[in-house]
């Protein structure tokens, strides 16, 4: 009894610390592992495949004889796609993808959850606009752009350029006159 109560309390504490964000990330990770195992075993429907042609020039690249397995995902026009395999043939990269509806639903649920914290009821017409204008008008903000790396650095030397004063030397053997 104590052990099960401890596990339940630890689960509630973990949910309190991580929140629903941790739950959504766990669901996303489980979905990712499930999709990877399906792709590794070739247990997906070939009719769901979408092939994308990407023209790309890679110097000294050889053509692929067969597709190689890749992992990854991307979002295009609100749809989530998982990359299954790719092949490079004569300056074109062919990527085979499958639409992932589960990942889209998880991301939409997370977005709705986050939106529930940021949206305000329409009846609340507070002074947020006044506070924002106050902040913009009276609190200064500065932005500094600073390069982290120097990149390529080349010192320019101009050969043959001499200064006029380098060759002008006057030697006097007598002390200067007294004033």
PEHUUR-V396681 format. One record per residue. N is the residue number from 1. RES is the residue in one letter. PSI is psi as a letter, one per 30 degrees, with the letter a starting at -180 (999 if undefined). NEAR is the number of other C-alpha atoms within 8 Angstrom. D_FIRST is the distance of its C-alpha to the first C-alpha in whole Angstrom. Layout:
n=[N | N]
res=[RES | RES]
psi=[PSI | PSI]
near=[NEAR | NEAR]
d_first=[D_FIRST | D_FIRST]
This chain:
n=[1 | 2 | 3 | 4 | 5 | 6 | 7 | 8 | 9 | 10 | 11 | 12 | 13 | 14 | 15 | 16 | 17 | 18 | 19 | 20 | 21 | 22 | 23 | 24 | 25 | 26 | 27 | 28 | 29 | 30 | 31 | 32 | 33 | 34 | 35 | 36 | 37 | 38 | 39 | 40 | 41 | 42 | 43 | 44 | 45 | 46 | 47 | 48 | 49 | 50 | 51 | 52 | 53 | 54 | 55 | 56 | 57 | 58 | 59 | 60 | 61 | 62 | 63 | 64 | 65 | 66 | 67 | 68 | 69 | 70 | 71 | 72 | 73 | 74 | 75 | 76 | 77 | 78 | 79 | 80 | 81 | 82 | 83 | 84 | 85 | 86 | 87 | 88 | 89 | 90 | 91 | 92 | 93 | 94 | 95 | 96 | 97 | 98 | 99 | 100 | 101 | 102 | 103 | 104 | 105 | 106 | 107 | 108 | 109 | 110 | 111 | 112 | 113 | 114 | 115 | 116 | 117 | 118 | 119 | 120 | 121 | 122 | 123 | 124 | 125 | 126 | 127 | 128 | 129 | 130 | 131 | 132 | 133 | 134 | 135 | 136 | 137 | 138 | 139 | 140 | 141 | 142 | 143 | 144 | 145 | 146 | 147 | 148 | 149 | 150 | 151 | 152 | 153 | 154 | 155 | 156 | 157 | 158 | 159 | 160 | 161 | 162 | 163 | 164 | 165 | 166 | 167 | 168 | 169 | 170 | 171 | 172 | 173 | 174 | 175 | 176 | 177 | 178 | 179]
res=[X | X | X | X | X | X | X | X | X | X | X | X | X | X | X | X | X | X | X | X | X | X | X | X | X | X | X | X | X | X | X | X | X | X | X | X | X | X | X | X | X | X | X | X | X | X | X | X | X | X | X | X | X | X | X | X | X | X | X | X | X | X | X | X | X | X | X | X | X | X | X | X | X | X | X | X | X | X | X | X | X | X | X | X | X | X | X | X | X | X | X | X | X | X | X | X | X | X | X | X | X | X | X | X | X | X | X | X | X | X | X | X | X | X | X | X | X | X | X | X | X | X | X | X | X | X | X | X | X | X | X | X | X | X | X | X | X | X | X | X | X | X | X | X | X | X | X | X | X | X | X | X | X | X | X | X | X | X | X | X | X | X | X | X | X | X | X | X | X | X | X | X | X | X | X | X | X | X | X]
psi=[e | e | e | e | e | e | e | e | e | e | e | e | e | e | e | e | e | f | a | f | e | e | e | e | e | e | e | e | e | e | e | e | e | e | e | e | e | e | e | e | g | h | h | l | k | f | f | f | k | k | k | k | k | j | k | k | j | j | k | g | k | l | k | k | e | l | k | k | k | l | k | l | l | l | k | k | h | f | k | k | k | k | k | e | l | l | k | j | k | i | g | k | k | k | k | k | l | k | k | j | e | e | e | e | e | e | e | e | e | e | e | e | e | e | e | f | f | f | k | k | l | f | f | j | i | a | h | e | e | e | e | e | e | e | e | e | e | f | j | k | k | k | k | k | k | k | k | e | k | f | b | k | k | k | k | k | k | j | k | f | j | l | k | e | f | e | f | j | k | k | k | k | f | l | l | l | l | k | 999]
near=[4 | 5 | 6 | 7 | 8 | 8 | 8 | 8 | 8 | 8 | 8 | 8 | 8 | 9 | 11 | 7 | 6 | 9 | 9 | 7 | 8 | 9 | 10 | 10 | 8 | 8 | 9 | 10 | 8 | 8 | 10 | 8 | 8 | 8 | 8 | 9 | 8 | 10 | 10 | 8 | 6 | 6 | 7 | 7 | 6 | 5 | 4 | 8 | 10 | 7 | 8 | 8 | 8 | 8 | 7 | 7 | 6 | 6 | 4 | 4 | 5 | 6 | 8 | 8 | 5 | 5 | 8 | 7 | 8 | 8 | 9 | 7 | 8 | 7 | 8 | 7 | 4 | 5 | 10 | 13 | 12 | 12 | 12 | 13 | 12 | 12 | 13 | 11 | 10 | 5 | 9 | 11 | 12 | 12 | 13 | 12 | 13 | 11 | 10 | 10 | 8 | 7 | 10 | 10 | 8 | 11 | 8 | 8 | 8 | 10 | 8 | 8 | 8 | 8 | 8 | 7 | 6 | 6 | 6 | 5 | 5 | 5 | 4 | 6 | 6 | 5 | 6 | 7 | 7 | 7 | 8 | 8 | 8 | 9 | 8 | 8 | 7 | 6 | 7 | 6 | 4 | 4 | 4 | 4 | 4 | 4 | 5 | 4 | 4 | 6 | 4 | 4 | 5 | 4 | 4 | 4 | 4 | 5 | 4 | 4 | 5 | 5 | 6 | 6 | 5 | 7 | 6 | 6 | 5 | 4 | 4 | 5 | 4 | 4 | 5 | 4 | 4 | 3 | 2]
d_first=[0 | 4 | 5 | 5 | 6 | 9 | 10 | 11 | 12 | 14 | 15 | 17 | 18 | 20 | 21 | 23 | 24 | 26 | 26 | 27 | 30 | 27 | 26 | 30 | 31 | 28 | 29 | 32 | 32 | 30 | 33 | 35 | 34 | 34 | 38 | 39 | 37 | 39 | 42 | 42 | 42 | 45 | 43 | 44 | 47 | 50 | 51 | 49 | 50 | 53 | 55 | 56 | 59 | 60 | 63 | 63 | 65 | 64 | 66 | 67 | 64 | 64 | 63 | 60 | 61 | 57 | 54 | 52 | 48 | 47 | 44 | 44 | 44 | 46 | 47 | 50 | 51 | 47 | 46 | 44 | 46 | 44 | 47 | 47 | 50 | 53 | 57 | 60 | 63 | 66 | 65 | 63 | 59 | 57 | 54 | 52 | 49 | 46 | 45 | 42 | 41 | 37 | 37 | 40 | 37 | 35 | 37 | 38 | 35 | 35 | 38 | 37 | 34 | 36 | 39 | 37 | 37 | 40 | 42 | 43 | 44 | 48 | 48 | 48 | 51 | 51 | 53 | 51 | 54 | 56 | 53 | 54 | 58 | 57 | 55 | 58 | 61 | 60 | 58 | 59 | 58 | 59 | 58 | 60 | 60 | 60 | 60 | 58 | 60 | 64 | 64 | 68 | 70 | 74 | 76 | 80 | 83 | 86 | 89 | 92 | 91 | 93 | 93 | 97 | 96 | 95 | 99 | 100 | 101 | 104 | 105 | 107 | 109 | 110 | 108 | 108 | 110 | 110 | 110]
